[in-house]
Amino acid sequence: MAEPTPADLERFIADGLACEHVEVTGDGRHFFATIVSSEFEGASRIRRHQRVYQALGDRMRDEIHALSMRTLTPTEWTLDASQAGSGASASHHR
């Protein structure tokens, strides 16, 4: 089985979680994702990560060796982008 690409992970996450933005970088085994979803409103960081793992399903166990992530609400994403002084563009909208 071929190692998943960052684009594969973006698609897997977006298929299982309503995302305003998802961006994944990585080398096929180790990935970093920035995920923005209104589903994260009111949820702890642990619960947000559990929701992403749920979206990925068995792929987390079978295909993905390591995943680090930033999980943000749309408001947090907007504040983060304005503090960075950049209007970061989304690589994937849903």
C-alpha positions as CSV (number, residue, x, y, z in Angstrom):
1,M,0.0,0.0,0.0
2,A,1.3,3.4,-0.9
3,E,1.9,5.9,1.8
4,P,-0.7,8.6,2.0
5,T,0.1,12.1,0.8
6,P,-0.7,15.4,2.5
7,A,-3.5,15.9,-0.2
8,D,-4.9,12.4,0.7
9,L,-5.1,13.4,4.4
10,E,-6.7,16.7,3.5
11,R,-9.4,14.8,1.6
12,F,-9.8,12.1,4.3
13,I,-10.3,14.8,7.0
14,A,-12.7,17.0,4.9
15,D,-14.7,13.9,4.0
16,G,-15.4,13.1,7.6
17,L,-15.5,16.6,9.2
18,A,-17.1,19.8,8.0
19,C,-14.1,22.1,7.6
20,E,-13.7,25.7,6.7
21,H,-10.0,25.1,6.1
22,V,-7.7,22.1,6.2
23,E,-4.1,22.1,5.3
24,V,-1.7,19.2,5.7
25,T,2.1,19.0,5.3
26,G,4.2,15.9,5.7
27,D,6.4,13.2,4.3
28,G,4.1,10.2,4.0
29,R,4.5,9.0,7.5
30,H,4.7,12.1,9.7
31,F,2.1,14.9,9.1
32,F,1.1,18.3,10.5
33,A,-2.4,19.5,10.0
34,T,-4.2,22.8,10.5
35,I,-7.9,22.2,10.7
36,V,-10.6,24.8,11.1
37,S,-14.1,23.7,11.8
38,S,-17.2,25.2,13.4
39,E,-17.7,21.7,15.0
40,F,-14.8,22.6,17.4
41,E,-16.9,25.4,19.0
42,G,-17.0,24.8,22.8
43,A,-14.8,21.7,22.5
44,S,-11.6,21.1,24.4
45,R,-8.4,20.5,22.5
46,I,-8.6,16.8,23.3
47,R,-12.2,16.5,22.1
48,R,-11.2,18.4,18.9
49,H,-8.4,15.9,18.2
50,Q,-10.6,13.0,19.0
51,R,-13.1,14.3,16.4
52,V,-10.3,14.5,13.7
53,Y,-9.2,10.9,14.7
54,Q,-12.8,9.9,14.2
55,A,-12.9,11.4,10.8
56,L,-9.7,9.5,9.8
57,G,-11.1,6.2,11.2
58,D,-8.9,3.1,10.7
59,R,-6.4,5.1,8.6
60,M,-4.9,6.5,11.9
61,R,-4.1,2.9,12.9
62,D,-3.2,1.5,9.5
63,E,-1.8,4.2,7.3
64,I,-0.7,7.2,9.3
65,H,2.3,6.9,11.5
66,A,2.1,10.3,13.2
67,L,-0.2,13.3,13.0
68,S,0.3,16.6,14.8
69,M,-2.4,19.2,14.5
70,R,-3.7,22.6,15.2
71,T,-7.5,22.6,15.6
72,L,-9.2,25.9,15.5
73,T,-12.7,27.4,15.3
74,P,-13.4,29.8,12.5
75,T,-13.1,32.7,15.0
76,E,-9.8,31.5,16.4
77,W,-8.5,31.1,12.8
78,T,-9.5,34.6,11.9
79,L,-7.8,36.0,15.1
80,D,-4.7,33.9,14.4
81,A,-4.4,35.2,10.8
82,S,-4.9,38.8,11.9
83,Q,-2.3,38.5,14.6
84,A,0.1,37.0,12.1
85,G,-0.5,40.0,9.9
86,S,-1.4,37.8,6.9
87,G,-4.6,36.7,5.2
88,A,-3.6,33.1,5.0
89,S,-5.3,31.5,2.1
90,A,-7.0,28.1,2.4
91,S,-5.7,25.2,0.5
92,H,-9.0,23.4,0.8
93,H,-12.5,24.8,1.4
94,R,-15.6,22.9,2.1
